[in-house]
C-alpha cells in the first residue's frame, strides 16, 4: 500500500498554506542558513523553468493536536524549509532571521532587459526593478510598473520588457512538486523516504522530526521550540540575546523566555549543547527512553501497546516535554552540572571528546535530582559515570539501547548498585592492567585516554612537565603546549614515522618556555641539564631546584626514570613503561572520584 502521494501545486498556493498555518514551517523562527545569492538563484531557476526539487510534508495523526477540527489540515514541512523561507522573502517580501537572530529583509532585483537577477544594492539603477516582491503582490499595479520602467528607460524594447515582467509575475503560478507522507508512517520510514527523494541525500536526524512536531503544536509547541532553539544559540553566543528580545517581543514576554534569560551573562563553554543534544537528554531523563524516535511517536499520541494514536497521550507528552526542557535549561541545574564536570578535572571543552557521554551524564544528573539524591551523592556518581563512559566507550555503538537500559536500571536498583555492576563487569583488574595500557598505544591528542590522564593531573592539582610552579590546570586553561617528551624532530631525524613520534605516551603538558629550551635535544641530554641546574642553581627548566622536586614532577607526569639515560634507541621501552604508569595514574584517579 502506497504511503505517500506526489502532486504539483502552484507556488502561490503553497505560500498561502504557509501563511494560514495549514503547513507548519518549523524553521520560520530559526536562523536562515542560505546565502542571499542562493535566494537569487532559486528565483532565477523558477523564472527559467528549471527544477527546484520537491517539498516534503508529513500529515500529523489527528489525535496529536489539541483541536481535533484543526488536525485534518495540519501538516508539517519536513524538507524545503530554506526554499519556503526564500520564497517568503523574495516573493512576499517577508523578513528573515539571520544567524544573530536579527530580522533582516532580503530584496531581489530584476533587469527586464537582460533577464538577470541580483540581490538589491544600495545604489538605485534605472534599468533594474529594485524589489520583485512589490511586483508580485496580488494588488500590484502590473501595467503601472511597466509604464514606470519604460519611463525610466525610454530606449528599452517595450515588448521585451512586457514579456520579461509577465514571465516574472508568472513565477507565482509555477508549480512545485509536493510529496505528502501518510500520518501512519513511522519515523524510520519517513527518514528513509526523505533520504531517497532528497537530491543531496542529506539525512534528517530524529531530533529534526521532534522539532518539526513541536513547531506544529500551537502556542505551547512554538514556545517549546523557541526555548530549545534560543537556549542552544545563546549557550554559544550570549550576545544575540538583545536581538532575540527585540525581534521576538511576543516570546520575550513569556515565562519560557525568562527560563533562559540567564544565558545572556553566561560565558562558560564546558557544555554547549545543540538542539539534538537537548532533545536526546530530555528524551532520556523525562521519558526514560533512549530512542528519540519514541519521543516522536509519543508526541504524535502513539499508544505503544495498542499501536493506535490517542489524543490524551499527545497532550501528556507535550506537557512532559515542556517540563523536561524546563529542567534542562534551568540555570541552577546547568551550572551545577558544569561545576561537577570541572571538579572531575574536565576543565576545558577540548578534553571532552564524546558529546553523547556528556549528554548522558547530564541526563543522569537530572534524574538523580528528580529522585531526591543529596548533592554529594549526585556529584560523586555523575563524575564517576562520565569518566567510566569515556574510558569504556559506553556512549558509542548501539548507545540508544544501552542508555535506555541504564536509566531504567538506575531508577530500579539505584545508581550505586548499577554503576558497581558495570565496573565489576567491564573495569576489573584486566581492564586497568592490560586493556587501558593497550588503549594508550595510540597517536592522537583527540583521544579520551590522554584526556583522562590530563583530567587526572588537574584533579590531583599536579604540575606540568619539568615545572615547579605551573600546574597542568593553568596550562590547559591558557592553551599551553602539549609537548613531545622525545622531541618530534629528534625522532624524525632517527627514522621514526608520524604514528610513532605522536604516540600518546610521548605527550605531556609543558610550559612553552620549557618546550623551547628542550628544542630538539634527546632526553638524556636535556635531563642532564636539569640535573646540572639543581647542582649549580642556574635555573633553566621550570625553576626545578631540588632532586626531590624533580622526582616528584616525573611521578606526577608518569615519566619513568629511564628518561635520564634515554636516547632514540630506548624510545619503545620508554613508551611501554610510561603507558603502564599512565594507566596506573588514571586508575587511582578514577577510584578516588
C-alpha positions as CSV (number, residue, x, y, z in Angstrom):
1,X,0.0,0.0,0.0
2,X,1.4,3.4,-1.0
3,X,2.0,5.6,2.0
4,X,2.6,8.9,0.2
5,X,1.2,11.0,-2.7
6,X,3.0,13.2,-5.2
7,X,1.3,16.2,-6.7
8,X,2.1,19.5,-8.3
9,X,1.0,22.8,-6.7
10,X,1.3,26.4,-7.6
11,X,3.8,28.4,-5.5
12,X,1.1,30.9,-4.6
13,X,-1.0,28.1,-3.1
14,X,1.9,26.7,-1.1
15,X,2.8,30.1,0.3
16,X,-0.8,30.7,1.1
17,X,-0.9,27.5,3.1
18,X,2.2,28.5,5.0
19,X,0.7,32.0,5.7
20,X,-2.5,30.5,7.1
21,X,-0.8,27.8,9.1
22,X,-2.1,24.8,7.1
23,X,1.5,23.8,6.6
24,X,3.7,24.4,9.7
25,X,7.2,25.6,8.8
26,X,9.4,24.7,11.8
27,X,12.2,26.9,10.6
28,X,10.2,30.1,10.5
29,X,11.8,31.5,13.6
30,X,15.3,29.8,13.2
31,X,18.3,31.5,11.7
32,X,18.4,31.4,7.9
33,X,21.4,29.4,6.7
34,X,21.3,30.2,2.9
35,X,23.4,32.9,1.4
36,X,21.4,35.7,-0.2
37,X,22.8,34.6,-3.6
38,X,21.0,31.3,-3.2
39,X,17.7,33.1,-2.9
40,X,18.6,34.9,-6.1
41,X,19.5,31.6,-7.8
42,X,16.2,30.0,-6.7
43,X,14.2,32.8,-8.2
44,X,16.3,32.6,-11.4
45,X,15.6,28.9,-11.7
46,X,11.9,29.4,-11.3
47,X,11.9,32.2,-13.8
48,X,13.7,30.0,-16.4
49,X,11.6,26.9,-15.7
50,X,14.4,24.8,-14.1
51,X,13.5,22.2,-11.4
52,X,14.0,23.3,-7.8
53,X,13.3,20.0,-6.1
54,X,10.4,18.6,-4.1
55,X,8.7,20.0,-0.9
56,X,8.0,17.2,1.5
57,X,5.3,17.4,4.1
58,X,4.1,14.9,6.7
59,X,0.5,14.7,7.8
60,X,0.1,14.7,11.6
61,X,-2.0,12.0,13.2
62,X,-5.3,13.7,14.1
63,X,-5.0,12.8,17.8
64,X,-1.8,14.7,18.2
65,X,-3.4,18.2,18.0
66,X,-5.3,19.8,20.8
67,X,-8.1,20.9,18.5
68,X,-9.5,17.9,16.6
69,X,-11.1,20.2,13.9
70,X,-7.7,21.6,13.1
71,X,-5.9,18.3,12.9
72,X,-7.1,17.1,9.5
73,X,-5.5,20.0,7.7
74,X,-2.3,20.5,9.7
75,X,0.8,19.3,8.0
76,X,4.5,19.5,8.9
77,X,7.1,20.7,6.5
78,X,9.8,18.0,6.5
79,X,12.0,19.2,3.7
80,X,12.1,22.5,1.9
81,X,12.3,24.9,4.8
82,X,15.1,27.1,3.2
83,X,13.2,27.2,-0.1
84,X,10.0,28.2,1.5
85,X,11.7,30.8,3.6
86,X,13.4,32.1,0.5
87,X,10.2,32.4,-1.5
88,X,8.5,34.1,1.5
89,X,11.3,36.7,1.4
90,X,11.6,37.2,-2.3
91,X,8.0,36.9,-3.4
92,X,6.0,38.0,-0.4
93,X,8.6,40.4,1.0
94,X,8.6,38.9,4.4
95,X,11.7,39.4,6.6
96,X,14.0,36.5,7.6
97,X,16.1,35.9,10.7
98,X,19.9,36.0,10.3
99,X,22.5,34.0,12.4
100,X,22.4,36.6,15.1
101,X,18.6,36.4,15.3
102,X,18.2,39.9,13.8
103,X,15.3,40.4,11.5
104,X,16.5,41.4,8.0
105,X,15.0,41.9,4.7
106,X,16.3,40.3,1.5
107,X,15.3,42.0,-1.7
108,X,15.8,40.6,-5.2
109,X,16.2,42.9,-8.1
110,X,15.4,42.1,-11.7
111,X,16.5,43.6,-15.0
112,X,13.7,43.0,-17.6
113,X,16.1,43.8,-20.5
114,X,18.8,41.3,-19.7
115,X,16.5,38.9,-17.6
116,X,19.1,38.9,-14.8
117,X,18.5,38.7,-11.0
118,X,20.7,40.1,-8.2
119,X,20.4,40.9,-4.6
120,X,19.4,44.6,-4.3
121,X,22.3,47.1,-4.0
122,X,22.4,50.4,-2.2
123,X,22.6,52.3,-5.4
124,X,19.4,52.5,-7.4
125,X,19.8,51.9,-11.2
126,X,17.0,52.8,-13.6
127,X,17.4,49.6,-15.6
128,X,16.6,47.4,-12.5
129,X,13.3,46.8,-10.7
130,X,14.7,47.1,-7.2
131,X,12.4,44.7,-5.4
132,X,10.4,42.0,-7.2
133,X,8.2,41.5,-4.1
134,X,6.5,44.8,-4.9
135,X,5.6,43.5,-8.3
136,X,4.5,40.0,-7.0
137,X,1.8,41.3,-4.7
138,X,-1.7,40.5,-5.8
139,X,-2.7,44.1,-5.8
140,X,0.4,45.3,-7.6
141,X,-0.2,47.7,-10.5
142,X,1.2,45.5,-13.2
143,X,0.8,48.0,-16.0
144,X,1.9,50.9,-13.8
145,X,5.2,49.1,-13.1
146,X,5.8,48.6,-16.9
147,X,4.9,52.2,-17.6
148,X,7.2,53.5,-14.9
149,X,10.0,51.2,-16.0
150,X,9.7,52.4,-19.7
151,X,9.6,56.0,-18.5
152,X,12.9,55.5,-16.8
153,X,14.3,53.5,-19.8
154,X,12.9,55.1,-22.9
155,X,15.3,53.2,-25.2
156,X,14.3,49.8,-23.8
157,X,12.5,47.3,-26.0
158,X,8.9,47.7,-24.9
159,X,7.8,44.2,-25.9
160,X,10.9,42.6,-24.3
161,X,10.2,44.4,-21.1
162,X,6.5,43.5,-21.1
163,X,7.3,39.8,-21.8
164,X,10.0,39.6,-19.1
165,X,7.8,41.2,-16.4
166,X,4.9,39.0,-17.4
167,X,7.2,35.9,-17.1
168,X,8.5,37.1,-13.7
169,X,4.9,37.6,-12.3
170,X,4.2,34.1,-13.7
171,X,6.5,32.6,-11.1
172,X,3.6,32.7,-8.6
173,X,1.8,30.2,-10.9
174,X,4.8,28.0,-11.4
175,X,4.4,24.5,-9.9
176,X,6.5,22.7,-7.3
177,X,6.3,19.0,-6.6
178,X,4.7,18.3,-3.2
179,X,5.2,14.9,-1.6
180,X,2.8,14.3,1.2
181,X,3.7,11.4,3.6
182,X,0.9,9.5,5.3
183,X,0.3,10.0,9.0
184,X,0.7,6.3,9.7
185,X,4.3,6.2,8.7
186,X,6.8,5.7,11.4
187,X,9.9,7.9,11.8
188,X,12.3,5.3,10.3
189,X,10.2,5.0,7.1
190,X,9.9,8.8,6.8
191,X,13.6,9.2,7.2
192,X,14.3,6.6,4.6
193,X,11.8,8.2,2.1
194,X,13.5,11.6,2.8
195,X,17.0,10.2,2.0
196,X,15.8,8.5,-1.2
197,X,14.0,11.5,-2.5
198,X,16.2,14.4,-1.4
199,X,18.6,15.1,-4.2
200,X,21.5,15.8,-1.9
201,X,20.9,12.7,0.2
202,X,21.2,14.6,3.4
203,X,19.5,12.6,6.2
204,X,17.3,14.2,8.7
205,X,18.0,13.4,12.4
206,X,15.3,12.1,14.6
207,X,15.7,15.3,16.6
208,X,14.7,17.2,13.5
209,X,11.4,15.3,13.4
210,X,10.8,16.2,17.1
211,X,11.4,19.9,16.3
212,X,9.0,19.7,13.4
213,X,6.3,18.0,15.5
214,X,6.7,20.6,18.3
215,X,6.6,23.5,15.9
216,X,3.1,22.4,14.6
217,X,1.5,22.0,18.0
218,X,0.3,25.5,18.6
219,X,1.3,28.1,21.2
220,X,2.9,25.6,23.6
221,X,4.7,23.8,20.9
222,X,6.0,27.1,19.4
223,X,7.2,28.2,22.9
224,X,9.0,24.9,23.5
225,X,10.6,25.0,20.1
226,X,11.8,28.6,20.6
227,X,13.1,27.7,24.1
228,X,15.2,24.9,22.6
229,X,16.5,27.0,19.7
230,X,17.2,30.1,21.6
231,X,18.8,28.3,24.5
232,X,21.2,26.4,22.3
233,X,22.1,29.5,20.4
234,X,22.6,31.7,23.5
235,X,24.8,29.0,25.1
236,X,27.3,29.6,22.3
237,X,26.6,33.2,21.5
238,X,25.2,35.2,24.5
239,X,25.5,38.4,22.6
240,X,22.4,37.6,20.5
241,X,20.1,38.0,23.5
242,X,19.4,41.6,22.7
243,X,18.5,40.7,19.1
244,X,16.2,37.9,20.2
245,X,14.1,40.0,22.6
246,X,14.0,42.9,20.1
247,X,12.9,40.6,17.2
248,X,10.6,38.3,19.0
249,X,8.8,40.5,21.5
250,X,5.9,38.1,21.9
251,X,8.2,35.3,23.1
252,X,10.3,37.7,25.1
253,X,7.2,38.3,27.3
254,X,6.7,34.6,28.1
255,X,7.7,32.5,31.0
256,X,9.7,30.4,28.6
257,X,12.0,33.3,27.8
258,X,12.5,34.0,31.4
259,X,13.8,30.5,31.9
260,X,16.8,31.0,29.6
261,X,17.4,34.8,30.0
262,X,20.3,33.9,32.4
263,X,22.4,32.9,29.5
264,X,22.9,36.5,28.4
265,X,25.5,36.7,31.2
266,X,27.0,33.2,30.7
267,X,30.5,32.7,29.3
268,X,31.2,29.1,30.4
269,X,31.5,26.8,27.4
270,X,32.1,23.4,29.1
271,X,28.8,22.2,27.8
272,X,27.3,23.9,24.8
273,X,24.6,21.5,23.6
274,X,22.8,21.8,20.3
275,X,19.2,21.1,19.8
276,X,19.9,17.4,19.1
277,X,21.8,17.1,22.4
278,X,19.0,18.8,24.3
279,X,16.3,16.6,22.8
280,X,18.2,13.4,23.4
281,X,18.9,14.3,27.0
282,X,15.2,15.2,27.7
283,X,14.1,12.0,26.0
284,X,16.4,10.1,28.3
285,X,15.6,11.9,31.6
286,X,12.0,12.8,31.3
287,X,10.7,9.9,29.1
288,X,13.3,7.3,30.2
289,X,13.7,6.3,26.5
290,X,17.0,6.0,24.6
291,X,15.4,6.5,21.1
292,X,14.3,9.9,20.0
293,X,12.0,8.1,17.5
294,X,10.0,7.0,20.5
295,X,9.5,10.6,21.5
296,X,8.3,11.5,18.1
297,X,5.7,8.7,18.4
298,X,4.6,9.9,21.9
299,X,4.2,13.5,20.6
300,X,2.0,12.0,17.9
301,X,-0.1,10.4,20.6
302,X,1.0,6.8,19.9
303,X,-0.1,4.1,22.3
304,X,2.8,1.5,22.1
305,X,0.6,-1.3,23.4
306,X,-2.4,-0.9,21.1
307,X,-0.5,0.7,18.3
308,X,-3.1,3.4,18.0
309,X,-3.0,7.2,18.4
310,X,-4.7,8.8,21.4
311,X,-5.2,12.5,22.0
312,X,-4.6,12.3,25.7
313,X,-1.1,10.7,25.2
314,X,-0.1,13.5,22.9
315,X,-1.3,16.2,25.3
316,X,0.5,14.5,28.2
317,X,3.7,14.0,26.1
318,X,3.8,17.7,25.3
319,X,3.4,18.7,28.9
320,X,6.2,16.3,29.9
321,X,8.4,17.7,27.1
322,X,7.8,21.2,28.4
323,X,8.7,20.0,31.9
324,X,11.9,18.2,30.7
325,X,13.1,21.2,28.6
326,X,12.5,23.5,31.6
327,X,14.6,21.2,33.8
328,X,17.3,21.0,31.2
329,X,17.6,24.8,30.7
330,X,17.3,25.6,34.4
331,X,20.2,27.8,35.5
332,X,20.9,26.0,38.7
333,X,20.9,22.6,37.1
334,X,23.0,23.6,34.1
335,X,25.6,25.5,36.2
336,X,25.9,22.8,38.8
337,X,26.4,20.1,36.2
338,X,29.2,22.2,34.6
339,X,30.8,22.6,38.0
340,X,30.7,18.8,38.5
341,X,32.5,18.3,35.2
342,X,35.2,20.7,36.2
343,X,35.5,19.1,39.6
344,X,36.4,15.8,37.8
345,X,39.3,17.6,36.1
346,X,37.5,18.2,32.8
347,X,38.0,22.0,32.9
348,X,38.1,22.6,29.2
349,X,35.7,21.6,26.4
350,X,38.6,20.1,24.4
351,X,39.0,17.4,27.0
352,X,35.5,16.1,26.3
353,X,35.8,14.1,23.0
354,X,32.4,12.4,23.3
355,X,29.2,14.5,23.3
356,X,26.9,11.6,24.0
357,X,28.9,10.8,27.2
358,X,28.3,14.4,28.2
359,X,24.6,14.3,27.4
360,X,24.1,11.1,29.3
361,X,26.0,12.4,32.3
362,X,23.7,15.5,32.4
363,X,20.7,13.1,32.0
364,X,21.8,11.2,35.0
365,X,22.4,14.4,36.9
366,X,18.8,15.5,36.2
367,X,17.4,12.0,37.0
368,X,19.2,11.8,40.4
369,X,18.0,15.3,41.3
370,X,14.5,14.2,40.4
371,X,14.9,11.1,42.6
372,X,15.8,13.2,45.5
373,X,19.5,12.3,46.0
374,X,21.7,14.6,48.1
375,X,24.2,16.9,46.5
376,X,27.4,15.0,47.4
377,X,25.9,11.7,46.1
378,X,24.9,13.3,42.8
379,X,28.4,14.9,42.3
380,X,30.2,11.7,43.0
381,X,28.3,9.4,40.7
382,X,27.9,11.9,37.9
383,X,31.7,12.4,37.9
384,X,32.4,8.7,38.0
385,X,29.8,7.8,35.4
386,X,31.1,10.3,32.9
387,X,34.7,9.1,33.3
388,X,33.6,5.5,33.1
389,X,31.8,6.2,29.9
390,X,34.8,8.0,28.4
391,X,37.1,5.1,29.3
392,X,34.9,2.3,28.2
393,X,33.2,4.0,25.2
394,X,29.8,3.1,26.7
395,X,28.3,6.0,24.8
396,X,29.3,4.6,21.4
397,X,27.9,1.8,19.2
398,X,24.2,1.0,19.9
399,X,24.1,3.6,22.6
400,X,20.4,4.2,22.5
401,X,19.5,0.8,23.7
402,X,22.3,0.9,26.3
403,X,21.2,4.4,27.5
404,X,17.6,3.3,28.0
405,X,18.5,0.2,29.9
406,X,20.9,2.3,32.0
407,X,18.4,4.9,33.0
408,X,15.7,2.4,33.9
409,X,18.2,0.3,35.8
410,X,19.3,3.4,37.8
411,X,15.7,4.1,38.7
412,X,15.0,0.5,39.7
413,X,18.2,-0.5,41.7
414,X,19.9,2.8,42.2
415,X,22.9,4.5,40.7
416,X,25.4,2.9,43.2
417,X,24.4,-0.7,42.5
418,X,24.1,-0.2,38.8
419,X,27.5,1.5,38.4
420,X,29.1,-1.1,40.6
421,X,27.7,-3.8,38.4
422,X,29.2,-2.1,35.3
423,X,32.6,-1.7,36.9
424,X,32.7,-5.3,38.0
425,X,31.8,-6.4,34.5
426,X,34.0,-4.2,32.4
427,X,36.6,-2.4,34.6
428,X,38.2,-5.3,36.5
429,X,41.9,-5.8,37.0
430,X,42.5,-6.8,33.4
431,X,41.0,-3.5,32.2
432,X,43.4,-1.4,34.2
433,X,46.5,-3.7,33.7
434,X,46.1,-4.7,30.0
435,X,43.2,-3.1,28.1
436,X,43.8,0.5,29.2
437,X,47.6,0.1,28.6
438,X,46.7,-1.1,25.0
439,X,44.3,1.9,24.5
440,X,47.2,4.2,25.4
441,X,49.1,2.8,22.4
442,X,47.6,5.3,20.0
443,X,48.7,8.5,18.3
444,X,46.2,11.3,18.8
445,X,45.6,14.2,21.2
446,X,41.9,14.0,20.4
447,X,41.7,10.8,22.5
448,X,39.6,10.1,25.6
449,X,42.5,8.3,27.3
450,X,45.1,11.0,27.1
451,X,42.4,13.5,28.1
452,X,41.5,11.3,31.1
453,X,45.2,11.4,32.0
454,X,45.3,15.2,31.8
455,X,42.0,15.3,33.8
456,X,43.6,13.2,36.5
457,X,46.5,15.6,36.7
458,X,44.1,18.5,37.0
459,X,42.1,16.6,39.7
460,X,45.3,15.9,41.6
461,X,46.4,19.6,41.3
462,X,49.7,18.5,39.7
463,X,52.4,20.4,37.8
464,X,53.3,20.4,34.2
465,X,56.3,18.5,32.8
466,X,59.5,19.9,34.4
467,X,57.6,22.7,36.1
468,X,58.0,23.6,39.8
469,X,55.2,26.1,40.0
470,X,52.9,26.0,36.9
471,X,50.1,23.5,37.1
472,X,48.6,21.4,34.4
473,X,45.3,23.2,35.1
474,X,46.9,26.5,34.4
475,X,48.3,25.3,31.1
476,X,45.1,23.8,29.8
477,X,43.2,26.9,30.8
478,X,45.7,29.1,29.0
479,X,46.1,26.8,26.0
480,X,49.6,25.6,26.9
481,X,51.7,23.2,24.8
482,X,51.2,19.5,24.6
483,X,54.9,18.6,24.4
484,X,56.7,15.7,22.9
485,X,59.0,14.2,25.7
486,X,61.1,12.8,22.9
487,X,61.2,15.8,20.6
488,X,59.4,15.2,17.2
489,X,62.3,16.4,15.0
490,X,64.7,14.4,17.0
491,X,62.7,11.2,16.3
492,X,62.2,12.1,12.7
493,X,66.0,12.5,12.3
494,X,66.4,8.9,13.5
495,X,63.8,7.5,11.2
496,X,60.6,7.4,13.2
497,X,57.3,7.9,11.5
498,X,54.4,10.2,12.5
499,X,52.3,7.4,14.1
500,X,55.4,6.6,16.2
501,X,56.5,10.1,17.4
502,X,52.9,11.2,18.1
503,X,52.2,8.3,20.5
504,X,50.1,9.3,23.5
505,X,52.8,8.1,25.8
506,X,55.2,10.7,24.3
507,X,52.9,13.6,25.2
508,X,53.0,15.8,28.3
509,X,51.6,19.2,29.3
510,X,54.6,21.6,29.4
511,X,55.2,25.4,29.5
512,X,56.1,27.0,26.2
513,X,59.5,28.2,27.5
514,X,60.4,24.7,28.6
515,X,59.4,23.3,25.2
516,X,61.6,25.9,23.6
517,X,64.5,25.2,25.9
518,X,64.3,21.4,25.1
519,X,64.1,22.1,21.4
520,X,65.3,19.0,19.5
521,X,67.5,17.5,22.2
522,X,67.4,13.9,23.2
523,X,66.0,13.2,26.7
524,X,69.4,12.1,28.0
525,X,70.9,15.5,27.1
526,X,68.2,17.8,28.4
527,X,67.7,15.8,31.6
528,X,71.4,16.1,32.2
529,X,70.9,19.9,32.0
530,X,68.1,19.7,34.5
531,X,70.3,17.8,36.9
532,X,73.1,20.3,36.4
533,X,70.8,23.2,37.2
534,X,69.9,21.6,40.5
535,X,73.6,21.5,41.4
536,X,74.5,24.9,40.1
537,X,71.4,26.8,41.0
538,X,71.3,28.3,37.5
539,X,67.7,27.7,36.6
540,X,66.6,27.0,33.1
541,X,63.9,24.3,33.1
542,X,60.8,25.4,35.1
543,X,62.6,26.5,38.3
544,X,63.2,23.0,39.5
545,X,65.9,23.3,42.2
546,X,66.0,20.1,44.2
547,X,66.3,16.4,43.3
548,X,63.1,15.6,45.3
549,X,61.1,18.3,43.3
550,X,62.4,16.7,40.1
551,X,61.5,13.2,41.1
552,X,58.1,14.3,42.3
553,X,57.5,16.1,39.0
554,X,58.3,13.0,37.0
555,X,56.0,10.9,39.1
556,X,53.2,13.4,38.6
557,X,53.7,13.2,34.8
558,X,54.1,9.4,34.9
559,X,57.5,9.7,33.4
560,X,59.8,6.7,34.0
561,X,63.4,7.2,35.3
562,X,64.6,5.7,32.1
563,X,64.4,9.3,30.8
564,X,67.7,10.2,32.5
565,X,69.6,7.9,30.1
566,X,67.2,7.7,27.2
567,X,68.2,8.1,23.5
568,X,66.2,7.2,20.4
569,X,67.2,3.5,20.9
570,X,65.3,3.5,24.2
571,X,62.1,5.1,22.8
572,X,59.9,2.0,22.5
573,X,60.9,0.8,26.0
574,X,60.2,4.3,27.3
575,X,56.7,4.3,25.8
576,X,55.9,0.8,27.2
577,X,57.0,1.9,30.7
578,X,55.1,5.2,30.6
579,X,51.9,3.6,29.4
580,X,51.8,1.4,32.5
581,X,52.5,4.4,34.7
582,X,49.8,6.5,33.0
583,X,47.2,3.7,33.3
584,X,48.0,3.4,37.0
585,X,47.5,7.1,37.5
586,X,44.2,7.0,35.6
587,X,43.1,4.0,37.7
588,X,43.9,5.8,41.0
589,X,42.2,8.9,39.8
590,X,39.0,7.1,38.8
591,X,38.8,5.2,42.1
592,X,39.1,8.5,44.0
593,X,36.2,10.1,42.2
